[in-house]
Amino acid sequence: MSILPLLDALILFGWTSLVAGGLLKAVYVTTHYRPTLLGLSPIDFLGVAVVALLLALTLAARTWVKAAEPELLRRRRARSYPRLDLEPPAEPAPIRAQERRI
């Protein structure tokens, strides 16, 4: 199962909660009426939005790490265990003195 639809739903839910809380706060500031939506005040909507967006961020980071894990493990193994060359190294070319012309 792909995680992307869940991430999209959490992001949509978080931003929708943030907008609903902002609209309720605008009504709070401009009038004496104190509305609630499903019994939730603007600060409650802010809390719901923060939790949903942080959960989406956490799931996205976890998915990214899981996808990058094989490459990171390969690099770690390459650093930990040096490659053993089965062929002997070739003889180095002799160093020749260079002529200096002044």
ChimeraX attribute file (.defattr): number of C-alpha atoms within 10 A of each C-alpha:
attribute: neighborCount
match mode: 1-to-1
recipient: residues
	/A:1	4
	/A:2	7
	/A:3	11
	/A:4	13
	/A:5	10
	/A:6	12
	/A:7	19
	/A:8	12
	/A:9	12
	/A:10	21
	/A:11	19
	/A:12	16
	/A:13	16
	/A:14	24
	/A:15	18
	/A:16	15
	/A:17	21
	/A:18	21
	/A:19	16
	/A:20	18
	/A:21	24
	/A:22	16
	/A:23	13
	/A:24	20
	/A:25	18
	/A:26	12
	/A:27	15
	/A:28	16
	/A:29	11
	/A:30	8
	/A:31	9
	/A:32	8
	/A:33	9
	/A:34	11
	/A:35	14
	/A:36	14
	/A:37	11
	/A:38	6
	/A:39	7
	/A:40	14
	/A:41	17
	/A:42	23
	/A:43	14
	/A:44	15
	/A:45	22
	/A:46	20
	/A:47	14
	/A:48	20
	/A:49	24
	/A:50	16
	/A:51	14
	/A:52	21
	/A:53	18
	/A:54	15
	/A:55	16
	/A:56	22
	/A:57	15
	/A:58	13
	/A:59	17
	/A:60	15
	/A:61	12
	/A:62	12
	/A:63	15
	/A:64	11
	/A:65	12
	/A:66	10
	/A:67	11
	/A:68	11
	/A:69	12
	/A:70	11
	/A:71	10
	/A:72	12
	/A:73	11
	/A:74	11
	/A:75	11
	/A:76	11
	/A:77	12
	/A:78	11
	/A:79	10
	/A:80	9
	/A:81	8
	/A:82	8
	/A:83	9
	/A:84	6
	/A:85	7
	/A:86	6
	/A:87	6
	/A:88	6
	/A:89	7
	/A:90	6
	/A:91	6
	/A:92	6
	/A:93	6
	/A:94	6
	/A:95	6
	/A:96	6
	/A:97	6
	/A:98	6
	/A:99	6
	/A:100	5
	/A:101	4
	/A:102	3
